[in-house]
């Protein structure tokens, strides 16, 4: 399928080299990784539908009443907070049920590759602790950043894991309800300011997203607009999105915002992403670096 008049900037890397700009940025630790739900789902994290089903039951709603006008988990969580006065019990349920065993994360090749690539900063919209667990399992130091207070803990050469939509250890940081979501769309929180500062001077790589999430799309658009209005758009570092399955509409829109889409035909989405990360690691030569660091720590 080709969109008339569109010029999607997509590179099928199934049998092609990974862009040298991305390889160089990873090698020089001047790239930011942005991780969506894909890696967590690959190790067994429940889907958003499981949250919708739980909220429907907790709120004594008839699923048939929602059939004609499906509610998002954000709006159902908003209703939950209105009914119960807080999302505390919901947060506790999610913390208990949205867990993956540390052993399973430790055995995940995808998570091992994320650690080995040694990104200086990793952003994630996931609430779960899988990325943190992967770093701990592989003996790598990290700093979790979920609020303004955490920003003061950042240390040189230690990977930052930024919980962009919050963390189970801080109820106030969670983006669960519709109000939370709309507030984040204002992009004026400390973490939003931090992301703009981090992303303006670095290459950004997005993985594990379908790119239909309005929050992420608005984030990408605002990043493009900042560079466009600066008059120095030609100096903007390259940014990339890996998508296991080509989506022509998304490709065309993202291309207009200066985002190059990378895709691969290597099997399932999990296999495609794992293969891509392995090839990026091999090309950037990060493996020797991380092994040397591990040896130094030993």
Helices and strands as residue ranges (DSSP letters): E 10-12, H 20-27, E 31-35, H 38-42, H 48-58, H 63-67, H 73-84, H 88-97, H 102-106, H 109-116, E 121-124, H 130-137, E 142-145, H 148-151, E 159-163, G 171-173, H 178-184, H 190-200, E 203-207, H 214-230, G 233-235, E 239-243, H 248-256, E 259-263, H 269-284, H 286-297
